[in-house]
Amino acid sequence: MNYIIAALPLVIAAVLDCILGDPYSLPHPIRLIGKLISSLEAFVRRKMSNDLRKGGVFLALTVILISVSVPLVILIALYSVSLWLGAAAEGVMCYYLVAAKCLTYESMKVYRAAEKDDIEGARKAVSMIVGRDTAVLDEEGIIKAAVETVAENTSDGVTAPIMYMSLGGAVLGALYKSVNTMDSMIGYTNEKYADIGRFAAKFDDVLNYFPSRLTAFAMVLTAPLIGLSGRDAYRIWIRDGRKHASPNSAQTEAACAGALGVQLAGDAYYFGELHKKQFIGDRKRPIENEDIRRANKLMYASSALVFAAALSVRCVIVGGILC
């Protein structure tokens, strides 16, 4: 019975994400965290403009404290009433921290538009899920951007939250997502964000170090199960897994590029400025629209493996404590 209670939050989260995804009509904790980050950024720029690096530390720690405290207080109260009630509520909280279906939904918008030769529609769809400037992208660039996003966010949006939730439930998952959201909003190296976003970006690098590598390894293991190349996934991961300014972003991109047999990354524009990037993978063939679908299959296969491992860890840790 204790092991069922231990496993319940992760199981509920996975089932709800598969069924519901992220309905835009409902309030979402991550969007609320995003509004909090924006408000605090404006406050820091007004009140701490003389030292934005310290202001960035204040911003990050405040966001983390609030993001962790809210679920912690709620769960303490609910678990004190009933273990089943607490586990069910924690499952709902965990569901909001996983974005597998949302990632598929948004990336497949790009796929469907490109399938209809609607390049402007595909460009608009990809602009919703990438940070780079999309106006300069041709069809191949649009597809590549979508594949890269699925590959990178397999870790950031799916497996990394699952790993942290297996260790510390919704509370540790909320900590991870708050830092990851800050990194996506203010963790840039340009003049505007270099100081205020430095702490959040570095913290995100630390939190994603192991999840990104474990996820890339999961991609290597599961690629053959869906008709992709596990051998090339491993070869490119080892060779190109560090070809990125971030210590983590290229890990899953490299494994995915190898599995698909395509070349990812390369130069890109951000905020009107050209960023020189190394290519990841070997161009065995031109990237094609179907690679978006293949990348999503790899995301689900590798996430399923990580979920199974995380569920086992969760049962051992929490189930053991409850015993």
C-alpha positions as CSV (number, residue, x, y, z in Angstrom):
1,M,0.0,0.0,0.0
2,N,2.8,2.4,0.9
3,Y,4.4,1.8,-2.5
4,I,1.1,2.6,-4.3
5,I,0.9,5.9,-2.4
6,A,4.5,6.6,-3.3
7,A,4.0,6.0,-7.0
8,L,0.6,7.7,-7.3
9,P,1.7,11.3,-7.9
10,L,3.9,10.4,-10.8
11,V,1.3,8.0,-12.3
12,I,-1.4,10.7,-12.0
13,A,0.9,13.3,-13.6
14,A,1.7,11.0,-16.5
15,V,-1.9,10.0,-17.1
16,L,-3.3,13.6,-16.9
17,D,-0.6,14.9,-19.3
18,C,-1.3,12.2,-21.8
19,I,-5.1,12.9,-21.7
20,L,-5.2,16.7,-21.1
21,G,-1.9,18.2,-22.0
22,D,-1.9,21.9,-21.0
23,P,-5.4,23.4,-21.7
24,Y,-5.0,27.1,-22.4
25,S,-8.4,27.8,-20.9
26,L,-7.1,26.8,-17.4
27,P,-4.8,28.8,-15.1
28,H,-1.3,27.2,-15.3
29,P,1.2,27.5,-12.4
30,I,4.1,27.9,-14.9
31,R,2.4,30.9,-16.5
32,L,1.9,32.3,-13.1
33,I,5.6,31.8,-12.4
34,G,6.3,33.6,-15.6
35,K,4.2,36.6,-14.6
36,L,6.0,36.6,-11.2
37,I,9.4,36.6,-13.0
38,S,8.3,39.5,-15.3
39,S,7.1,41.6,-12.3
40,L,10.2,41.0,-10.3
41,E,12.4,41.8,-13.3
42,A,10.7,45.1,-13.7
43,F,11.1,45.8,-9.9
44,V,14.8,44.9,-9.9
45,R,15.5,47.1,-13.0
46,R,13.8,50.0,-11.2
47,K,15.2,49.5,-7.7
48,M,18.5,47.7,-8.2
49,S,19.6,49.1,-11.5
50,N,23.1,49.9,-10.1
51,D,23.8,46.2,-9.5
52,L,21.7,44.0,-11.8
53,R,23.8,40.9,-11.0
54,K,22.8,41.1,-7.3
55,G,19.3,42.0,-8.4
56,G,19.2,38.8,-10.5
57,V,20.2,36.8,-7.4
58,F,17.4,38.4,-5.4
59,L,14.9,37.8,-8.3
60,A,15.9,34.1,-8.6
61,L,15.8,33.3,-4.9
62,T,12.5,35.1,-4.5
63,V,10.9,33.2,-7.4
64,I,12.3,29.9,-6.0
65,L,11.1,30.6,-2.5
66,I,7.5,31.4,-3.6
67,S,7.4,28.5,-6.1
68,V,8.5,26.0,-3.5
69,S,6.6,27.4,-0.5
70,V,3.1,27.3,-2.1
71,P,3.0,23.5,-2.9
72,L,4.9,22.7,0.3
73,V,2.4,24.3,2.6
74,I,-0.6,22.9,0.6
75,L,0.9,19.4,0.6
76,I,1.8,19.4,4.3
77,A,-1.8,20.3,5.1
78,L,-3.4,17.7,2.8
79,Y,-1.1,14.9,3.7
80,S,-1.8,15.5,7.4
81,V,-5.5,14.9,6.6
82,S,-5.0,11.8,4.4
83,L,-2.1,10.1,2.6
84,W,-4.4,9.4,-0.3
85,L,-5.6,13.0,-0.5
86,G,-2.1,14.3,-0.3
87,A,-0.9,11.9,-3.0
88,A,-3.8,12.8,-5.3
89,A,-3.2,16.5,-4.9
90,E,0.5,16.1,-5.4
91,G,-0.2,14.1,-8.6
92,V,-2.2,17.1,-10.0
93,M,0.6,19.4,-9.0
94,C,3.2,17.2,-10.8
95,Y,1.0,17.0,-13.9
96,Y,1.4,20.8,-14.3
97,L,5.2,20.4,-14.3
98,V,5.3,17.9,-17.2
99,A,4.9,19.1,-20.8
100,A,5.1,16.1,-23.1
101,K,1.7,16.5,-24.8
102,C,2.1,20.2,-25.1
103,L,5.5,19.8,-26.7
104,T,4.0,17.4,-29.2
105,Y,1.0,19.6,-29.8
106,E,3.0,22.7,-30.6
107,S,5.7,21.0,-32.7
108,M,3.1,19.2,-34.7
109,K,1.5,22.5,-35.6
110,V,4.7,23.2,-37.5
111,Y,4.5,19.7,-39.1
112,R,0.9,20.2,-40.3
113,A,1.6,23.6,-41.7
114,A,4.7,22.5,-43.5
115,E,2.8,19.4,-44.8
116,K,0.4,21.8,-46.5
117,D,3.3,23.9,-47.9
118,D,2.1,26.8,-45.7
119,I,5.6,28.2,-44.9
120,E,4.3,31.3,-43.2
121,G,2.0,29.2,-41.0
122,A,4.9,26.9,-40.1
123,R,7.1,29.9,-39.4
124,K,4.4,31.4,-37.1
125,A,4.0,28.1,-35.3
126,V,7.7,27.6,-34.7
127,S,8.0,31.1,-33.5
128,M,5.9,30.1,-30.5
129,I,8.3,27.4,-29.3
130,V,11.8,28.8,-30.1
131,G,13.7,31.8,-28.9
132,R,15.5,32.5,-32.2
133,D,14.4,35.0,-34.9
134,T,12.2,33.0,-37.3
135,A,11.6,35.6,-40.0
136,V,14.9,34.6,-41.7
137,L,14.2,30.9,-41.7
138,D,13.5,28.9,-44.8
139,E,11.5,25.7,-44.8
140,E,14.5,23.5,-43.8
141,G,15.4,26.0,-41.0
142,I,11.9,25.9,-39.7
143,I,11.8,22.1,-39.5
144,K,15.3,22.0,-38.0
145,A,14.2,24.5,-35.3
146,A,11.2,22.4,-34.4
147,V,13.2,19.2,-34.2
148,E,15.9,20.9,-32.0
149,T,13.2,22.2,-29.7
150,V,11.6,18.8,-29.3
151,A,15.1,17.3,-28.7
152,E,16.1,19.8,-26.1
153,N,12.8,20.0,-24.3
154,T,12.6,16.2,-24.0
155,S,14.9,16.9,-21.1
156,D,13.8,20.4,-19.9
157,G,10.1,19.8,-20.3
158,V,9.6,16.1,-19.6
159,T,12.4,13.9,-18.2
160,A,14.1,16.4,-15.9
161,P,10.9,17.3,-14.0
162,I,10.1,13.6,-13.7
163,M,13.6,12.9,-12.3
164,Y,13.3,15.7,-9.7
165,M,9.8,14.7,-8.8
166,S,11.0,11.1,-8.2
167,L,13.4,12.5,-5.6
168,G,11.4,15.3,-4.0
169,G,7.8,15.2,-5.4
170,A,6.0,18.3,-6.5
171,V,8.1,20.6,-4.3
172,L,11.4,19.7,-5.9
173,G,9.7,19.6,-9.3
174,A,8.5,23.1,-8.7
175,L,12.0,24.3,-7.8
176,Y,13.3,22.8,-11.0
177,K,10.6,24.4,-13.2
178,S,10.9,27.8,-11.6
179,V,14.6,27.9,-12.4
180,N,14.1,26.5,-15.9
181,T,11.4,29.1,-16.6
182,M,13.7,31.9,-15.4
183,D,16.4,30.6,-17.7
184,S,14.0,30.6,-20.7
185,M,12.9,34.2,-19.9
186,I,16.0,36.0,-18.6
187,G,18.9,33.5,-19.1
188,Y,20.3,35.1,-22.2
189,T,23.9,36.4,-22.6
190,N,23.0,39.6,-24.5
191,E,23.5,43.0,-23.0
192,K,20.0,43.2,-21.6
193,Y,20.1,40.0,-19.6
194,A,23.7,39.1,-19.1
195,D,23.7,40.4,-15.5
196,I,20.2,40.0,-14.3
197,G,19.8,36.5,-15.7
198,R,23.3,35.2,-14.9
199,F,22.4,33.5,-11.6
200,A,19.3,31.8,-13.0
201,A,21.2,30.6,-16.1
202,K,24.0,29.1,-14.0
203,F,21.6,27.5,-11.6
204,D,19.7,26.0,-14.5
205,D,23.0,24.6,-15.9
206,V,23.6,22.9,-12.6
207,L,20.1,21.4,-12.3
208,N,20.1,20.1,-15.9
209,Y,23.6,18.6,-15.9
210,F,22.6,15.0,-15.0
211,P,19.1,15.0,-16.4
212,S,20.3,16.1,-19.9
213,R,22.9,13.3,-20.0
214,L,20.6,10.6,-18.6
215,T,18.0,11.6,-21.2
216,A,20.5,11.5,-24.0
217,F,21.5,8.0,-22.9
218,A,17.8,7.1,-22.8
219,M,17.5,8.3,-26.4
220,V,20.4,6.0,-27.3
221,L,18.7,3.0,-25.7
222,T,15.3,3.6,-27.1
223,A,16.1,4.8,-30.7
224,P,16.3,1.2,-32.1
225,L,12.9,0.4,-30.6
226,I,11.3,3.0,-32.9
227,G,13.3,2.3,-36.0
228,L,16.1,4.8,-35.5
229,S,19.8,4.4,-35.1
230,G,21.0,3.8,-31.6
231,R,24.6,3.4,-32.7
232,D,24.7,6.7,-34.5
233,A,22.8,8.3,-31.6
234,Y,25.6,7.2,-29.2
235,R,28.4,8.2,-31.6
236,I,27.1,11.7,-32.3
237,W,26.1,12.2,-28.6
238,I,29.7,11.4,-27.5
239,R,31.2,13.5,-30.3
240,D,28.9,16.5,-30.4
241,G,27.3,16.6,-27.0
242,R,29.5,19.6,-25.9
243,K,29.0,21.7,-29.1
244,H,26.9,24.4,-27.4
245,A,27.5,27.4,-25.3
246,S,25.4,25.7,-22.7
247,P,26.9,22.6,-21.1
248,N,23.6,20.7,-21.4
249,S,21.6,21.8,-24.5
250,A,23.6,19.8,-27.0
251,Q,23.3,16.6,-25.1
252,T,19.9,15.6,-26.3
253,E,20.2,17.5,-29.6
254,A,23.3,15.4,-30.4
255,A,21.6,12.1,-29.5
256,C,18.5,13.0,-31.5
257,A,20.5,14.2,-34.5
258,G,22.5,10.9,-34.5
259,A,19.3,8.8,-34.2
260,L,17.7,10.7,-37.1
261,G,20.8,10.9,-39.3
262,V,20.5,14.6,-39.8
263,Q,22.4,17.8,-38.9
264,L,21.1,20.2,-36.4
265,A,22.2,23.5,-34.9
266,G,24.4,25.9,-36.8
267,D,24.3,29.7,-36.9
268,A,21.1,31.4,-35.7
269,Y,19.8,34.9,-35.1
270,Y,18.6,36.0,-31.7
271,F,17.2,39.5,-31.1
272,G,18.5,40.6,-34.5
273,E,22.1,39.4,-33.7
274,L,23.9,36.5,-35.4
275,H,25.1,33.8,-33.1
276,K,27.8,31.5,-34.5
277,K,27.1,27.9,-33.6
278,Q,28.7,24.6,-34.5
279,F,26.8,22.0,-36.4
280,I,25.6,19.0,-34.5
281,G,25.3,15.6,-36.3
282,D,26.2,14.4,-39.7
283,R,24.2,15.4,-42.7
284,K,23.5,11.9,-44.0
285,R,20.4,13.3,-45.7
286,P,18.5,16.6,-45.8
287,I,16.2,17.1,-42.8
288,E,12.6,16.6,-43.7
289,N,9.2,17.4,-42.2
290,E,8.7,13.8,-41.1
291,D,11.7,14.3,-38.7
292,I,9.4,16.4,-36.5
293,R,7.2,13.3,-36.0
294,R,10.2,11.1,-35.5
295,A,11.7,13.4,-32.9
296,N,8.4,13.3,-31.0
297,K,8.4,9.5,-31.1
298,L,11.9,9.5,-29.7
299,M,10.8,11.9,-27.0
300,Y,8.0,9.6,-25.9
301,A,10.2,6.5,-26.1
302,S,13.0,7.9,-24.0
303,S,10.6,9.6,-21.6
304,A,8.8,6.3,-21.0
305,L,12.2,4.7,-20.1
306,V,13.0,7.6,-17.7
307,F,9.6,7.4,-16.2
308,A,9.9,3.7,-15.5
309,A,13.3,4.3,-13.8
310,A,12.0,7.3,-11.9
311,L,8.9,5.5,-10.7
312,S,11.2,2.7,-9.3
313,V,13.4,5.3,-7.5
314,R,10.3,7.0,-6.1
315,C,8.9,3.8,-4.7
316,V,12.3,2.9,-3.1
317,I,12.7,6.4,-1.5
318,V,9.2,7.4,-0.5
319,G,7.8,3.8,-0.1
320,G,10.7,3.1,2.2
321,I,10.1,6.2,4.3
322,L,6.4,5.4,4.6
323,C,7.2,1.9,5.7
